[in-house]
């Protein structure tokens, strides 16, 4: 644990009781790891729902087995004591009382001092009523619980920078311009409709919003302001959150959302295409910097509990940004020499032309079909068409964010950064302006391959000789399949190069 001398932030978290929702998500896991490794909290309550046959405790144990927590295990003297600070609380977010027993509910309200609400559904294509249920109503239920917390010092509700993406300028304030009589009227109207009527009405309600996710996060901000403005609460808006910069290890990521999903085909030497404007500058932040900012904002809220309005933190910056073209070239820097050459000149297409992209999609799906044929011949499951279909869906979901850019203000974040002591700046680096993007993207693709494409299997006490032999046999089969694929891909790439040279004229 770090010395508290010179840091009021460390003192703030020391011996505190923290509550987290959304700890099973990408950002939530890294937040939990940082709290364990660097901050001496007394207790961490993690609100988790049961998932199929997995209880909250089982899901928490699975999270803690991840290699994300290797530094906690290896660099702390009493790792078990640290993990014992975490208590899984099984909840049902669809119930107004969260499914909590009265005794447990009272204990949470008596003990919790700092809360992070990261609960969200990031399914951009989700039905509007379901997105509102998860991102607004579940948030309301969690904050209702915290409204009775007698020792609460700070609550951070995690929204998104794109909660007002229908605007060209996004300031650090809550925009109350929800149409159709406001959120409550929309909710009550949808409650009376049948599913087909909801589906028909949803595009009208969304208006200029690109998807249900961004609209529901906007609604949640308004509900936080209107219903819970009396609490010490702040709204944190991160943009696109990507793999770690340095903590706990460079390049850590556990999902294929956003840019992570875009680089998977490139990393494997496969053809892929993206619909984006190479001249636009995306707002991207590494997850470890995002967590550091989250922790600092919670402390900032505790200092200003008496305010006229809820503080909003736009965690992004328009300085030190790379264009999409630079980002893609950054991806290439993390590939080996041969794969870099293949990806850059043969198997990658970036375009703003919808017609050209539509043709590229068909090339990708034809490639997936051919790969599945090869997998069938080698006795493997046909999965490539399904995987490429998901990648195409991801590209189309991100289209709005890849073809546009925004202006913004971030005075609150810059103020926090400027007020940090030297020790805090070292322990909680959050200044996006100081990120070396060349270094960052050099680790990006290797991180996706290591932590997402080839995740480590759960730990076991020992591995038998039989399993080792079976593992070696599987690797041999993979090598043989790889050689077969290499022969096929060579022919495909030559044909693709000819096609691409012709197609660039479109």
C-alpha positions as CSV (number, residue, x, y, z in Angstrom):
1,X,0.0,0.0,0.0
2,X,1.1,3.5,-0.7
3,X,2.2,6.0,2.0
4,X,-0.5,8.5,2.7
5,X,1.9,11.3,3.2
6,X,1.3,14.0,0.6
7,X,-2.0,12.7,-0.6
8,X,-5.4,13.6,0.7
9,X,-6.9,11.3,-1.9
10,X,-5.2,8.2,-0.4
11,X,-6.4,9.4,3.0
12,X,-9.9,9.7,1.6
13,X,-10.0,6.1,0.5
14,X,-8.0,4.7,3.5
15,X,-10.3,2.6,5.8
16,X,-13.3,3.5,3.7
17,X,-16.2,1.3,2.7
18,X,-16.7,1.3,-1.1
19,X,-19.7,0.0,-3.1
20,X,-19.4,-0.8,-6.8
21,X,-22.0,-1.8,-9.4
22,X,-20.8,-3.1,-12.8
23,X,-17.7,-4.7,-11.4
24,X,-18.0,-7.5,-13.9
25,X,-17.5,-5.1,-16.8
26,X,-14.3,-4.0,-18.4
27,X,-14.0,-0.7,-16.5
28,X,-15.3,-2.1,-13.3
29,X,-12.7,-4.9,-13.2
30,X,-9.8,-2.4,-13.5
31,X,-11.4,-0.1,-10.9
32,X,-11.6,-3.1,-8.5
33,X,-8.0,-4.0,-9.2
34,X,-6.7,-0.5,-8.6
35,X,-8.6,-0.2,-5.3
36,X,-7.1,-3.4,-4.1
37,X,-3.6,-2.7,-5.2
38,X,-3.2,0.9,-4.4
39,X,-5.8,2.0,-1.9
40,X,-6.3,0.7,1.6
41,X,-10.1,0.5,1.7
42,X,-11.6,-1.4,4.6
43,X,-14.4,-3.1,2.7
44,X,-15.5,-3.3,-0.9
45,X,-19.1,-4.3,-1.6
46,X,-19.6,-5.6,-5.2
47,X,-23.3,-5.7,-6.3
48,X,-23.6,-8.6,-8.8
49,X,-26.6,-10.3,-10.3
50,X,-26.9,-14.0,-10.6
51,X,-26.1,-15.2,-14.2
52,X,-27.6,-18.5,-15.2
53,X,-26.2,-21.1,-12.7
54,X,-23.5,-18.8,-11.4
55,X,-24.1,-17.0,-8.1
56,X,-22.7,-13.6,-7.3
57,X,-20.0,-15.2,-5.2
58,X,-19.0,-17.6,-8.0
59,X,-18.9,-14.7,-10.6
60,X,-16.7,-12.6,-8.2
61,X,-14.3,-15.6,-7.8
62,X,-14.1,-16.0,-11.5
63,X,-13.3,-12.3,-11.9
64,X,-10.5,-12.4,-9.3
65,X,-8.9,-15.5,-11.0
66,X,-8.2,-13.3,-14.0
67,X,-4.6,-12.4,-14.9
68,X,-5.7,-8.8,-14.4
69,X,-5.2,-9.4,-10.6
70,X,-1.7,-11.0,-11.0
71,X,0.0,-7.9,-9.7
72,X,-2.2,-7.9,-6.6
73,X,-1.3,-11.6,-6.0
74,X,2.4,-11.2,-6.7
75,X,3.3,-7.7,-5.4
76,X,1.4,-7.6,-2.1
77,X,2.4,-9.4,1.0
78,X,-1.1,-10.3,2.1
79,X,-3.0,-10.8,-1.1
80,X,-5.6,-13.1,0.5
81,X,-6.4,-10.5,3.1
82,X,-6.9,-8.0,0.3
83,X,-9.3,-10.3,-1.6
84,X,-11.2,-11.0,1.6
85,X,-12.1,-7.3,1.8
86,X,-14.4,-7.8,-1.2
87,X,-17.9,-9.1,-0.5
88,X,-20.2,-10.1,-3.3
89,X,-23.8,-8.9,-2.8
90,X,-26.2,-10.8,-5.0
91,X,-28.9,-8.5,-6.3
92,X,-31.8,-8.4,-8.7
93,X,-31.6,-5.0,-10.4
94,X,-35.1,-5.5,-11.8
95,X,-36.7,-5.3,-8.3
96,X,-37.2,-1.9,-6.6
97,X,-35.6,-3.3,-3.4
98,X,-32.8,-4.9,-5.5
99,X,-33.8,-8.3,-3.9
100,X,-31.9,-7.5,-0.8
101,X,-32.8,-8.8,2.6
102,X,-33.8,-6.0,5.1
103,X,-30.8,-6.7,7.3
104,X,-28.3,-6.6,4.4
105,X,-29.9,-3.5,3.0
106,X,-29.6,-1.7,6.4
107,X,-26.0,-2.8,6.7
108,X,-25.1,-1.3,3.3
109,X,-26.9,1.9,4.2
110,X,-25.0,2.1,7.5
111,X,-21.5,1.3,6.2
112,X,-21.1,2.6,2.6
113,X,-19.1,5.8,2.2
114,X,-18.1,5.9,-1.4
115,X,-20.1,4.4,-4.4
116,X,-19.3,3.9,-8.0
117,X,-22.3,3.1,-10.3
118,X,-20.9,1.6,-13.4
119,X,-23.9,-0.6,-14.1
120,X,-24.9,-0.3,-17.8
121,X,-25.9,-2.2,-20.9
122,X,-23.5,-1.3,-23.7
123,X,-25.6,-3.2,-26.3
124,X,-26.1,-0.3,-28.8
125,X,-28.7,-2.3,-30.7
126,X,-30.8,-3.1,-27.7
127,X,-34.6,-2.4,-27.8
128,X,-35.2,1.1,-26.4
129,X,-37.5,0.0,-23.5
130,X,-34.9,-2.5,-22.4
131,X,-32.1,0.0,-22.6
132,X,-34.1,2.5,-20.5
133,X,-34.8,-0.3,-18.0
134,X,-31.1,-1.2,-17.5
135,X,-29.5,2.2,-17.9
136,X,-32.1,4.4,-16.2
137,X,-34.4,2.4,-13.9
138,X,-31.6,0.1,-12.5
139,X,-29.6,3.3,-11.8
140,X,-32.6,4.8,-10.0
141,X,-32.9,1.7,-7.8
142,X,-29.3,1.7,-6.9
143,X,-29.4,5.4,-6.0
144,X,-32.5,4.9,-4.0
145,X,-30.5,2.5,-1.9
146,X,-27.7,5.0,-1.5
147,X,-30.2,7.8,-0.6
148,X,-30.5,6.1,2.8
149,X,-26.7,5.7,3.3
150,X,-26.0,7.6,6.4
151,X,-22.2,7.9,5.9
152,X,-22.1,8.5,2.2
153,X,-19.4,11.0,1.1
154,X,-19.3,10.6,-2.6
155,X,-21.2,8.9,-5.4
156,X,-20.0,8.7,-9.0
157,X,-22.5,7.8,-11.7
158,X,-20.6,6.7,-14.9
159,X,-22.4,8.0,-18.0
160,X,-20.7,8.4,-21.4
161,X,-19.3,11.4,-23.3
162,X,-21.7,10.5,-26.1
163,X,-24.8,10.9,-23.9
164,X,-25.3,14.1,-25.9
165,X,-23.7,13.0,-29.2
166,X,-26.5,14.7,-31.2
167,X,-24.8,18.0,-30.3
168,X,-21.6,19.3,-31.9
169,X,-20.5,21.0,-28.6
170,X,-20.6,18.9,-25.4
171,X,-20.1,20.9,-22.2
172,X,-19.8,19.8,-18.6
173,X,-23.4,20.1,-17.8
174,X,-26.6,18.1,-17.9
175,X,-28.8,18.8,-21.0
176,X,-32.5,18.7,-20.2
177,X,-33.9,18.6,-23.8
178,X,-35.5,15.2,-23.9
179,X,-38.5,15.4,-26.2
180,X,-42.0,13.9,-25.9
181,X,-42.7,15.4,-22.5
182,X,-39.5,14.1,-20.8
183,X,-38.2,10.7,-19.7
184,X,-41.1,9.9,-17.3
185,X,-43.7,10.4,-20.0
186,X,-41.7,8.2,-22.4
187,X,-41.4,5.5,-19.8
188,X,-45.1,5.6,-18.9
189,X,-46.1,5.6,-22.6
190,X,-43.9,2.6,-23.4
191,X,-45.3,0.7,-20.4
192,X,-48.7,0.7,-22.1
193,X,-47.6,-0.4,-25.6
194,X,-47.1,-3.8,-27.1
195,X,-43.7,-4.8,-28.4
196,X,-44.5,-4.1,-32.1
197,X,-45.8,-0.7,-31.2
198,X,-42.6,0.0,-29.2
199,X,-40.5,-1.0,-32.1
200,X,-42.4,1.3,-34.4
201,X,-42.2,4.3,-32.0
202,X,-38.6,3.9,-30.9
203,X,-36.9,5.6,-34.0
204,X,-39.3,8.5,-33.5
205,X,-38.3,8.9,-29.8
206,X,-34.6,8.5,-30.6
207,X,-34.7,11.3,-33.2
208,X,-31.1,12.4,-33.9
209,X,-29.6,9.9,-31.4
210,X,-27.8,7.0,-33.2
211,X,-28.8,4.3,-30.8
212,X,-30.7,3.4,-27.7
213,X,-27.6,3.3,-25.5
214,X,-26.6,7.0,-25.9
215,X,-30.3,8.1,-25.5
216,X,-30.8,6.0,-22.4
217,X,-27.6,7.4,-20.8
218,X,-28.8,10.9,-21.4
219,X,-32.1,10.1,-19.7
220,X,-30.2,8.6,-16.8
221,X,-28.3,11.9,-16.3
222,X,-31.5,13.8,-16.1
223,X,-33.0,11.4,-13.6
224,X,-29.8,11.6,-11.5
225,X,-30.2,15.4,-11.4
226,X,-34.0,15.5,-10.8
227,X,-34.3,12.7,-8.3
228,X,-30.9,12.6,-6.5
229,X,-29.5,16.1,-6.7
230,X,-29.5,16.2,-2.8
231,X,-26.8,13.5,-2.7
232,X,-23.0,14.1,-3.0
233,X,-23.0,12.8,-6.5
234,X,-21.1,13.6,-9.7
235,X,-21.5,12.4,-13.3
236,X,-18.4,11.0,-15.0
237,X,-18.4,10.9,-18.9
238,X,-15.7,8.8,-20.5
239,X,-15.5,8.4,-24.3
240,X,-14.3,5.2,-26.0
241,X,-12.4,3.3,-23.3
242,X,-9.7,1.0,-24.7
243,X,-6.9,-1.3,-23.4
244,X,-4.6,-0.2,-20.6
245,X,-1.7,2.1,-21.1
246,X,0.5,0.9,-18.3
247,X,-1.6,-0.5,-15.4
248,X,-1.7,-3.2,-14.2
249,X,0.1,-4.3,-17.4
250,X,0.4,-2.6,-20.8
251,X,-2.3,-3.6,-23.3
252,X,-4.8,-5.4,-21.0
253,X,-8.2,-5.8,-22.5
254,X,-10.8,-8.5,-22.1
255,X,-13.4,-7.7,-24.9
256,X,-13.8,-7.0,-28.6
257,X,-15.8,-3.8,-28.2
258,X,-14.7,-0.7,-30.2
259,X,-11.2,-0.7,-31.7
260,X,-10.3,-4.0,-30.0
261,X,-12.7,-5.8,-32.3
262,X,-11.5,-3.9,-35.3
263,X,-7.9,-5.2,-35.0
264,X,-8.6,-8.9,-34.6
265,X,-8.8,-9.8,-38.3
266,X,-5.7,-7.6,-39.0
267,X,-3.8,-9.4,-36.3
268,X,-4.6,-12.8,-37.8
269,X,-3.7,-11.7,-41.4
270,X,-7.3,-11.7,-42.6
271,X,-9.0,-9.2,-44.8
272,X,-11.1,-6.5,-43.0
273,X,-12.7,-3.2,-43.8
274,X,-13.9,-0.3,-41.7
275,X,-16.3,2.5,-42.4
276,X,-14.6,5.6,-40.9
277,X,-13.2,8.9,-41.8
278,X,-9.4,8.8,-41.5
279,X,-9.2,12.5,-41.0
280,X,-11.5,12.5,-37.9
281,X,-10.0,12.4,-34.4
282,X,-11.7,9.9,-32.1
283,X,-11.9,10.5,-28.4
284,X,-10.1,7.4,-27.0
285,X,-8.8,6.9,-23.4
286,X,-6.9,4.0,-21.9
287,X,-8.9,2.1,-19.2
288,X,-6.2,2.7,-16.5
289,X,-6.2,6.4,-17.0
290,X,-10.0,6.3,-17.0
291,X,-10.0,4.5,-13.6
292,X,-7.6,7.0,-12.2
293,X,-9.8,9.9,-13.3
294,X,-12.8,8.1,-11.8
295,X,-11.1,7.8,-8.4
296,X,-10.0,11.4,-8.4
297,X,-13.5,12.6,-9.4
298,X,-15.0,10.8,-6.5
299,X,-12.7,12.6,-4.1
300,X,-13.5,15.9,-5.8
301,X,-17.2,15.3,-5.3
302,X,-16.6,14.7,-1.6
303,X,-14.9,18.2,-1.3
304,X,-17.8,20.0,-2.9
305,X,-20.9,18.3,-1.3
306,X,-22.7,21.7,-1.1
307,X,-23.1,22.8,-4.7
308,X,-25.8,24.4,-6.8
309,X,-25.6,21.8,-9.5
310,X,-24.3,18.3,-9.9
311,X,-20.7,18.3,-11.2
312,X,-20.1,16.8,-14.6
313,X,-16.7,15.5,-15.7
314,X,-16.1,15.2,-19.4
315,X,-13.1,12.8,-19.3
316,X,-11.5,13.6,-22.6
317,X,-9.3,16.2,-24.2
318,X,-9.0,17.7,-27.7
319,X,-5.3,18.1,-27.3
320,X,-2.8,15.3,-28.2
321,X,-5.4,13.5,-30.3
322,X,-4.6,11.2,-33.2
323,X,-6.6,10.9,-36.4
324,X,-8.2,7.6,-37.3
325,X,-5.5,7.3,-40.0
326,X,-2.8,7.6,-37.3
327,X,-4.6,5.2,-35.0
328,X,-4.8,2.5,-37.7
329,X,-1.1,3.0,-38.5
330,X,-0.5,2.7,-34.7
331,X,-2.3,-0.7,-34.8
332,X,0.1,-1.8,-37.6
333,X,3.1,-0.9,-35.4
334,X,2.1,-3.7,-33.0
335,X,2.2,-6.4,-35.7
336,X,5.2,-8.4,-36.7
337,X,7.0,-7.3,-39.9
338,X,5.3,-9.7,-42.2
339,X,1.8,-9.3,-40.8
340,X,2.3,-5.5,-40.8
341,X,3.2,-5.6,-44.5
342,X,0.2,-7.8,-45.3
343,X,-2.2,-5.8,-43.2
344,X,-1.1,-2.4,-44.4
345,X,-1.0,-3.1,-48.1
346,X,-3.2,-6.1,-48.7
347,X,-5.8,-6.9,-46.2
348,X,-7.1,-3.6,-44.8
349,X,-9.6,-1.2,-46.3
350,X,-10.7,2.1,-44.7
351,X,-13.3,4.1,-46.5
352,X,-16.0,6.7,-46.0
353,X,-17.8,5.5,-49.1
354,X,-20.9,3.4,-48.1
355,X,-21.0,1.7,-51.5
356,X,-17.4,0.7,-51.3
357,X,-17.9,-0.5,-47.8
358,X,-20.9,-2.6,-48.8
359,X,-18.8,-4.4,-51.4
360,X,-16.0,-4.9,-48.8
361,X,-18.5,-6.5,-46.5
362,X,-19.3,-9.1,-49.1
363,X,-15.6,-9.8,-49.5
364,X,-15.2,-10.3,-45.8
365,X,-18.2,-12.7,-45.6
366,X,-16.9,-14.6,-48.7
367,X,-13.6,-14.9,-46.9
368,X,-15.4,-16.2,-43.8
369,X,-17.2,-18.8,-45.9
370,X,-14.0,-20.0,-47.3
371,X,-12.3,-20.2,-43.9
372,X,-15.3,-22.2,-42.6
373,X,-14.8,-24.7,-45.5
374,X,-11.2,-25.1,-44.4
375,X,-12.2,-25.6,-40.8
376,X,-14.7,-28.2,-41.9
377,X,-12.0,-30.1,-43.9
378,X,-9.8,-30.1,-40.8
379,X,-12.5,-31.3,-38.5
380,X,-13.2,-28.0,-36.7
381,X,-16.3,-26.1,-35.9
382,X,-17.5,-23.6,-38.4
383,X,-17.3,-20.3,-36.6
384,X,-15.8,-17.7,-39.0
385,X,-19.0,-16.6,-40.6
386,X,-20.5,-15.9,-37.2
387,X,-17.4,-14.1,-36.0
388,X,-17.2,-11.9,-39.1
389,X,-20.9,-11.2,-38.9
390,X,-20.3,-9.8,-35.4
391,X,-17.4,-7.7,-36.7
392,X,-19.6,-6.2,-39.4
393,X,-22.3,-5.5,-36.9
394,X,-19.7,-3.8,-34.6
395,X,-18.4,-1.6,-37.5
396,X,-21.9,-0.5,-38.4
397,X,-22.7,0.2,-34.7
398,X,-19.6,2.4,-34.5
399,X,-20.2,4.1,-37.8
400,X,-21.7,7.2,-36.2
401,X,-18.7,7.7,-33.9
402,X,-16.1,7.0,-36.7
403,X,-17.5,9.5,-39.2
404,X,-18.1,12.4,-36.8
405,X,-16.2,14.4,-34.3
406,X,-17.2,16.8,-31.5
407,X,-16.0,19.9,-29.6
408,X,-16.1,19.8,-25.8
409,X,-15.2,21.5,-22.6
410,X,-13.4,19.7,-19.7
411,X,-12.6,22.4,-17.2
412,X,-13.4,20.2,-14.2
413,X,-11.0,17.4,-15.3
414,X,-8.2,19.9,-16.0
415,X,-8.8,21.5,-12.6
416,X,-8.5,18.2,-10.9
417,X,-5.3,17.4,-12.9
418,X,-3.7,20.7,-12.0
419,X,-4.5,20.4,-8.3
420,X,-2.9,16.9,-7.9
421,X,0.1,16.7,-5.7
422,X,3.3,15.1,-7.2
423,X,2.5,11.8,-5.4
424,X,-1.0,11.8,-6.7
425,X,0.1,12.5,-10.2
426,X,2.4,9.5,-10.0
427,X,-0.2,7.2,-8.4
428,X,-3.2,8.3,-10.4
429,X,-1.9,9.5,-13.8
430,X,-5.0,10.8,-15.8
431,X,-3.7,13.6,-18.0
432,X,-4.6,12.5,-21.5
433,X,-2.3,15.2,-22.9
434,X,0.7,13.3,-21.6
435,X,0.0,9.9,-23.2
436,X,2.6,8.7,-25.6
437,X,0.3,7.3,-28.2
438,X,3.2,5.7,-30.2
439,X,4.1,3.6,-27.2
440,X,0.4,2.9,-26.4
441,X,-0.5,1.6,-29.9
442,X,2.7,-0.5,-30.0
443,X,1.2,-2.5,-27.2
444,X,-2.4,-2.4,-28.5
445,X,-2.6,-5.4,-30.9
446,X,-0.3,-7.6,-28.8
447,X,-2.5,-6.9,-25.8
448,X,-5.7,-7.8,-27.7
449,X,-4.1,-11.1,-28.9
450,X,-2.7,-12.0,-25.5
451,X,-5.5,-11.0,-23.2
452,X,-8.7,-11.2,-25.4
453,X,-8.0,-13.5,-28.4
454,X,-6.0,-16.1,-26.4
455,X,-7.2,-15.6,-22.8
456,X,-5.5,-17.6,-20.1
457,X,-7.6,-20.5,-18.8
458,X,-8.7,-20.4,-15.1
459,X,-6.1,-21.5,-12.7
460,X,-5.9,-25.0,-11.4
461,X,-3.8,-26.4,-8.5
462,X,-1.8,-28.6,-10.8
463,X,-1.7,-29.9,-14.4
464,X,-1.3,-33.6,-15.1
465,X,1.2,-35.1,-17.6
466,X,-1.8,-36.3,-19.6
467,X,-3.2,-32.8,-20.0
468,X,0.2,-31.5,-21.0
469,X,0.5,-34.1,-23.7
470,X,-3.1,-33.3,-24.9
471,X,-2.2,-29.6,-25.0
472,X,0.9,-30.3,-27.1
473,X,-1.1,-32.5,-29.5
474,X,-3.7,-29.6,-29.9
475,X,-0.8,-27.2,-30.6
476,X,0.5,-29.6,-33.3
477,X,-2.9,-29.8,-34.9
478,X,-3.1,-26.0,-34.8
479,X,0.3,-25.7,-36.5
480,X,-0.7,-28.1,-39.3
481,X,-4.0,-26.2,-39.8
482,X,-2.0,-23.0,-39.8
483,X,0.3,-24.2,-42.6
484,X,-2.7,-25.2,-44.6
485,X,-4.3,-21.9,-44.1
486,X,-1.1,-20.1,-45.0
487,X,-1.1,-21.8,-48.4
488,X,-4.7,-20.8,-49.0
489,X,-4.3,-17.3,-47.8
490,X,-1.3,-16.6,-50.1
491,X,-3.6,-17.3,-53.1
492,X,-6.4,-15.2,-51.6
493,X,-4.1,-12.2,-50.8
494,X,-2.7,-12.2,-54.3
495,X,-6.2,-12.1,-55.8
496,X,-7.3,-9.6,-53.2
497,X,-4.4,-7.2,-54.1
498,X,-5.4,-7.3,-57.8
499,X,-9.0,-6.6,-56.8
500,X,-8.1,-3.8,-54.4
501,X,-5.9,-2.0,-57.0
502,X,-8.9,-1.9,-59.3
503,X,-11.3,-1.0,-56.6
504,X,-9.3,1.9,-55.3
505,X,-10.5,3.8,-58.4
506,X,-14.1,3.6,-57.1
